[in-house]
Amino acid sequence: MHFQQTEIRLEARRPGFHLITREILGALPGIGRVRAGFLQLFLQHTSASLTINENADPDVRADLARWIDRAVPDNAPYFEHTAEGPDDMPAHVKASLLGCSVMIPIREGRLALGTWQGIYLGEHRTDAGRRTVLATVWGE
């Protein structure tokens, strides 16, 4: 049984949805040795998210960003947690809606993502810093 746990530091990004599949794979060369297993990604933040979605058309990322910003707007008068800025509580809500982890099967040394699937970082803060993802690979 193969186990690998790696902390991956992602560069700061502007708000929106960003494909990070290549960055994740670049930090995990051990995946190539796993015949059957799993990759679990855990984002160690409460104002960003991880999700899997369309990896080819950038319009999907833009549409997701527009939708979530409309669903959970900054400066909404009903938010009380505003000490860290008008985008802080909305970022927490967005992160809770989308989640902070994904689990992806590994088959024959590759992520078993569908043809059009990629791993997204949802950045929900305007002035966010670098983000940390804890990646755990296990399998045989």
N, C-alpha and C positions, 0 to 999 in steps of 0.2 A: 504494500500500500504506500502510495506517495502522498506526502503532505507538504505544502508550501504556504507560508503566510508572508505577504509582502505589503508594506505600507507604500502607497503610491501618492505622490504629491502632484496635484494638478495646478497648472498656472491659473492665476486670477483671470476671470472672464467677465464680460459685460452680461447684463440680464438677458435671459433667453435660454434656448435649448441648444446644446452643443454636442456633436458626435464625439465620443471619446474612445471608441472601440480600438482604434490603432494605438492610442496611448496606453490603454490597459494591456493589450497584447504585447506591446513593446517592453513593458515592465515585467512580463511573466513568461520568459522563454521556457520554463519548465512544463508548460501546457503541452508542448510537442511530444513529451514522453508519456502522457496519460492516454491510455487506450479507451478507458471508460471512466467517467467521473463527473465532477461538478466544479464550477467556479462560483463562489459566493462573493459578491461585492457589497461592502457596507460603507456608506458615506458617513463620516464622523462629524456631521453638522446638522443643525436644526433649521437652517434657512436656505437649503438647497435640496435637490432630489436626484434620484436615479430612476430611470425608466428605460424600456426598450420600445423602439418604434421604427418607422420608415427611415432607411439609411440613404436613399438615393435622391429624393426630391427635397431641396432645402425649403420649399414652400410649406412642407409639413411642419418643420420646426418653427417657421414664422407664424403659421396658423395656430399652432399650440400655444405659442407665447401670447398672441393676441387674445385667444380664448381665455387662458388662465388669468391674464391681466384684467379682463373684463369681469370674470367671475369673482375675482378677489382683488379689488382695486386698492391701490395705495391711497392714503389719506381718507379712508372711509371713516365717517364720524362715530361709528359704533365701536371702533377699536380703542381699548384703554391702554394697552401696552405700546406706548409710543416713545419711551425714553431713548431708544436707539435709532429713532428716525421714523418717518412715515411709511417706509417700506419694510420695517422689521416684522411687525405682526402679520401683515399680508404674506411675507416670505415664510413665516412659520406655518400658516394655514396651507399655502401651496405645497410646502414640503410634506405636511401631514397627508394631504390628499394624494400625492404621487408616491410617497414613500422614500425610504433611505437605503433600500437594499434590493438587489436582484440576484436570482439564482439561475445559472445557465448550465445546461448539460455540456459535457465534453465528450466527443466521440472521435476516436482515431486521431488524437492530438490536435483537434480543432474545436472551437466553440460551435455547438450545434444550433447556431442561429439560423433562422429562415433566410431565404434569398434576399429579402428586402429589410431585414432587421439590423439595427445597430444599437449600441449602448449610448444613452444620452445622459449628460449632466444637465439638470435644470438649475440654472442660476437665478435666484429670486431676489438678490440684493443688488442695489446700484453700485455700492462701493465695497463689494466683497473682496476678500483676499484669496490666497491660495486655498484649495480644498484638499482634504485627505480622504483617500479611499483605502480601506483595509480589504485586501484581496486574499481569499483562502481558496487554494486549489487542493482537491483531494481526489484520489482515484487509483486505478491500477494500470 
